[in-house]
Amino acid sequence: MTQKERDEDRNAKDDSKNDKGVIVDLELDEDQGHAVIIHHDHQTPPTTTTSTAVATTQILTSMNQLQQEQEPTTRIQQSNNSLMQPPSMVAFPSAVSVISSNNSTFESNKTIVGGALSIISDFDDNNYKALKTVKLTHDLQYAEHKKRKKNLMEKKYIWVLLTIASVFGGVVAYVHDLILRYMFQGRITIVEQIDSSLFGVRLLVWIIFNLFFIVITLLMVVLIAPSAEGSGVSHIKAILNGAELKDAMSLQTFIVKLVTVAMVVGSQMVLGKMGPTIHICTIFILYLIKLKIFKPIEKSKRLRQQLILCGVSIGVGAAFAAPCGAVLFAVELVGGYYSMRTYFKAFFVATLSAVVSRSLNSIITLNIDYETYWDIQIVNPAYTSFEILLFALLGVLIGVMGIVFVQINIFLMKLKDKFGSLILWMDLTSNLTSKQRIFKIFENKIILTIVFSILTSILSYPDLFGKFTSLSYGNLFKDLMSTKSLSLENNWFTNSPTEVFESLFILLVIKFFLIIFTIVLPIPGGSYNGIILLGTIVGRIMGEIISILAPNGFPYLFGIYETEKQQFLQPGAYAFVGGVASAACVTQSYSVVVIFLEMAGGGAHIPSLIASVIALSITKYFSLGMYNIVIDLRGWNAMLEQQTDSDELKLVTIMKPFDEMEFILEEEVSFEVMEFILEKLKSSTVEIIPIINNRKDLILLGKVSKNSLIEQYLKKKEIVERNELSENQQETDKTKRDFTNQKRSLLIDYQSCDVVLSESNDVHTAHQILYQNTHLDSLFVCWKGKLLGVVERRAVKSSILSKKQKKELFIYNLY
């Protein structure tokens, strides 16, 4: 095709082009050896022509001639806020092209090899339909419009959803407490109606009462929802860290756990309800988002994880009325990166659920005072500076007990998994030894649970081992952590020191034995309260021993006799510290410390939390915080939490496309290309170069570092030179031949990419990976294995700070 024919064809296309947009393509004329600008309408896709290697000077000359012959007939709207710069070089072994132009249509140093860069602006709805047939097409204006609409719907309904879930969690916690209260009172009332002389009958009624609810629970768990057994906290932690446990979050599990938790705890089984409450609230909030009104929230995986953490905070806040401890517990549960966007939501739901549960309790009991979950009263100051070493010694004792507890629990769990497969029958034939028959009991879930239920009822009977064994967790903690003496009127044996230690050791042995076996039974229930109780008993024993050794306090042992500074030891303080340390060592979390401090404070911090949550919500909506304002006014390039929590930016808006990247190499590169690349690398800041299979498919194979590439080339060049020298020893002048004229190539030894992002990922994900997790300088962006571009740290930072959106649509023709 002659130059005249090309001009006529180009003028014809200019007359028929659509005013709303122009697709500009570049084609390399193999006959004439220069670049030609070809215009396409929206219905005609741009073509791609594979060219041979052309000298840089020829291309520059031909481009200048073309600009002089024709005035620009198109105008491409460039985005002022675009972060993607024009390419400098895209290198392949078959061709290296560098196109320069002073024309306003093209910026300097554009390189297009094996593909075309097309820019479209001012799209209407009809033109958008045509883009569906073009691969890797991103209409940014339309996408951002849909994204803003989606974010608006999320913000509109997310707080409604959290409020509903928080109120539900508070109501569930209160209803469970109410059921437990009536079950404890009802059991005592029924037994007291029987004559005290009929000891066996009273004990039998006590056992039957507890056994009735346990059997109902067993049937529901075994036949309807086996995943409902246990606390459920382990299931949630596994889900938060990548496991897929659909049965654990099913509707059957939710119903069974909601109904049976109160029956299990009220049947004297040494289990708690914090874990099940967390599980119930989490399942409820996940099913709540399935409603039509919350559909936009359900589709977001990010929000799903946030809501699971909020469900955890609701459960702890409602169960213990400890909002701060609830948020910290959720942070420890996820065990990884905790987003700031979840932080405020978790505080909101935990505070609201705690207020609802405790307020309902105050309304029903006609008590205007705010009631905490456990009535723990510690007199301040509870200890002296001389007792710090003793508390450290208590921590050592609790740590040893925790190791023993965990190891026994592991053994019993393995024993259960090995033998506990049967449900309704058991083979106890006569040819079995007595040891084998004992292990056969573990094969039947129902019989094993019934046996331990009967044993628990017997050991908790008030007239058998003392009234302290039949007390609820709340009453036990109240007595053990109080400053009162453990006397007969306080549900203990006598006021003598010997009887106090006997009763405490009996309580410790009974509770340790029951707790360690009960937590492996197939019934709903948490182990949190039981673990705290064991540490509380050990702490009380140590406190009683120290109070006997130093009845007037440690100051008297060091010669301090001032009456004003006299302080007697409080054994209840040791019980408090022991309970906290026990839960911390077994669960390996510190949140229990905050939970206990909140309960010991009598809920005095709740009004402060309520006022703070409301005030913070108002200020976050209208302005930044004081520290953030200073950063903003000074113009410091800091990425604040409000900016990094945004999902409005997608990687496609900030990434550098593949045809704008400085270097892209195939797996095998000729020496000609390598020498040209190495020359460019001297003045380039690029450290990592992507390796693709070929320029047509653009499949990302891996990456190679700048230093490694140079080292590989120099080694290969040395080998080639040595071989040529040996072959041409007599022709010394041939050893100085130009390597650019030889058909020699380098097979690059590349590394696999550890992290690759998708074009649909948001900037927040890239920020998390680049700044929090890996500390890489750049990440490659792919689509179905094809290289789309690269995202750099500075681009992510700039996009987050500027919040600017691209307005152009880039179409990358890969074929």
PyMOL commands that set and color helices and strands:
alter all, ss='L'
color gray80, all
select helices_A, chain A and resi 3-16+56-69+125-133+140-192+199-223+226-228+233-240+247-249+251-266+274-288+292-298+301-320+323-334+340-364+385-419+434-443+445-459+462-465+467-470+473-480+488-490+497-518+528-549+554-557+571-587+591-600+606-622+626-634+641-644+651-653+658-660+671-681+706-727+732-736+739-741+763-773+793-802
alter helices_A, ss='H'
color red, helices_A
select strands_A, chain A and resi 23-29+34-40+116-120+656-657+665-666+668-670+688-692+700-705+745-747+756-758+778-783+786-792+809-813
alter strands_A, ss='S'
color yellow, strands_A
deselect
rebuild
show_as cartoon
